[in-house]
């Protein structure tokens, strides 16, 4: 028996009784993720024993009655075991054992090779771009470091999604002006490097204060690129002026505004393709501004309003012939914990195509519901403060009369028994 | 009405890359813009339509998705959404890549969107070194080149090691 082993530690469990005439060679430097390859030499061609930088294992003496399991144990995969060559004499049971083991090995090898194929880099560019467009832009850009193939792929993304929370080192908490600077340069770089293609979706989530002209510049740039969806979530106390072009963008289909400020609505609003509109926290200061906005959206299908009514508003006319879904959250009473600030006006629904209606409020007053012949589902939750007040029961009854033909009604009241 | 029922019962045969044939109702096949365009042109539904890039296992998955979406009425959007999220759950990466390629080839927008999103979710929140390992992307940058790319896009790597 002859055992020659270089690079000890790679094959740890060599069986003690080694058979005659088995030649094993391990060579080539270990690759971190390459598949384990076996090659079997049965033609007697002597394999080279050593390579310049490899490790070689030479074993001779394989018993005639060796079985497949023993050979498997000898050659099974271990860290750093990249390939081997094997020579055998072809005596007695050896051939059968080897045939058996090679059959199962080639099946397994095929499987393991499939596992190690870089499928994502081999996708067509358009598909990679679509995948990257599903990501927050930060992660899309970070793929540039994967390999040379990925260096420029992100620049074709069709969706931009920025969130300043994502950019922050744990040690860079709020109040550090470096965060704002870093985020601003991040967004500016993306705008500069990305290809001049259409943008489908633009999402901007800001938890800190940024220069208004800078933010408006980004939004304005998106409006020039035929953007279809704009989602702005801006937390700041001072008044934010949105660019006036936002109110006349013909390509816009989805507009979501979650901005803690007073809404300055220009005299002319024209969003001819807008189907989905969400207002959160944004405050309309008078009747004219909110009604002018809604009249500028003739094909609106979904409207969400959350706490968006200022004290100067008395009558909201929702005239929307194609509206199918309308959700109102604390619209009547913006601050339901402070009943004295209740909005004492009315919301008039002229929405003949409505299918779904959700109302969550502390007050059932003021909902003037027109004809809703197609209404499928209504979800009404009224949190009344004073359940002895007969006025509230009356108001709820009036509201229910308006939606009496609904197919599914979910009614919840946290303090009132109707 | 009668003619639309007749059309719904019409079937066509799709053939996978590994030779398996699938008999599909026409309204299910119409979920695919590719097949829709083929049917709109002179292609007869009596012909077998070969899909040389899609194996039988993937095609069966694709047609399962199409059938669910073709049969559900529009008012059951919630049900379809939960079907979609269950559909890709626990799917291995290999099958997912086959599926995204098939959806792209057959132009099934809804399926393409959810499969692309699923792959994107795997990339999200991970440093690029980890993404490389997950997808077996071979790094062919020299250390200097990689450092230069990271420096150029420094802001994209903040918060990661």
Contacts between the chains, C-beta under 8 A, distances in Angstrom:
chain1	res1	chain2	res2	distance
A	33	B	133	7.5
A	33	B	136	5.8
A	114	B	94	6.2
A	115	B	94	7.3
A	115	B	136	8.0
A	116	B	136	5.2
A	117	B	136	6.7
A	118	B	135	6.1
A	118	B	136	4.8
A	118	B	137	5.2
A	118	B	138	6.3
A	119	B	93	7.1
A	119	B	94	7.1
A	119	B	97	4.2
A	119	B	135	6.9
A	120	B	97	7.3
A	120	B	119	7.1
A	120	B	135	4.4
A	120	B	137	6.8
A	121	B	135	7.4
A	121	B	137	5.5
A	123	B	97	7.4
A	123	B	100	7.4
A	123	B	101	7.2
A	124	B	104	7.4
A	126	B	104	7.7
A	127	B	100	6.4
A	127	B	101	7.5
A	127	B	104	5.6
A	127	B	116	7.2
A	130	B	112	7.3
A	130	B	116	4.8
A	131	B	116	4.8
A	131	B	119	5.0
A	131	B	120	5.0
A	131	B	123	7.6
A	132	B	120	7.3
A	133	B	116	8.0
A	134	B	116	5.6
A	134	B	117	4.8
A	134	B	119	8.0
A	134	B	120	3.6
A	134	B	121	7.8
A	135	B	120	4.9
A	135	B	123	6.2
A	135	B	124	5.8
A	136	B	124	7.1
A	138	B	155	7.6
A	138	B	156	5.4
A	139	B	123	5.9
A	139	B	124	5.5
A	139	B	125	7.4
A	139	B	126	7.9
A	139	B	156	7.7
A	141	B	153	5.2
A	141	B	155	7.8
A	141	B	156	3.7
A	142	B	127	7.6
A	142	B	128	5.2
A	142	B	153	7.3
A	142	B	156	4.4
A	142	B	157	5.9
A	142	B	160	7.4
A	143	B	123	6.9
A	143	B	128	6.5
A	143	B	131	6.9
A	144	B	149	5.5
A	144	B	153	5.7
A	144	B	156	7.3
A	145	B	128	4.5
A	145	B	141	7.5
A	145	B	146	6.0
A	145	B	149	5.1
A	145	B	150	5.5
A	145	B	153	7.7
A	145	B	157	7.3
A	146	B	128	5.6
A	146	B	131	6.4
A	146	B	132	5.6
A	146	B	137	4.9
A	146	B	139	7.2
A	147	B	132	7.7
A	147	B	137	5.4
A	147	B	138	6.3
A	147	B	139	5.5
A	147	B	140	5.1
A	147	B	141	6.5
A	148	B	140	5.4
A	148	B	141	6.3
A	148	B	145	7.7
A	149	B	140	8.0
A	150	B	137	7.6
A	151	B	149	6.3
A	166	B	159	7.4
A	167	B	155	6.6
A	167	B	158	5.7
A	167	B	159	6.9
A	168	B	158	7.6
A	168	B	159	6.5
A	169	B	158	6.0
A	169	B	159	5.4
A	170	B	159	7.6
A	182	B	155	5.9
A	182	B	158	6.8
A	183	B	155	7.6
A	185	B	155	6.4
A	186	B	155	3.6
A	186	B	156	7.4
A	189	B	153	7.3
A	189	B	155	6.7
A	376	B	75	7.1
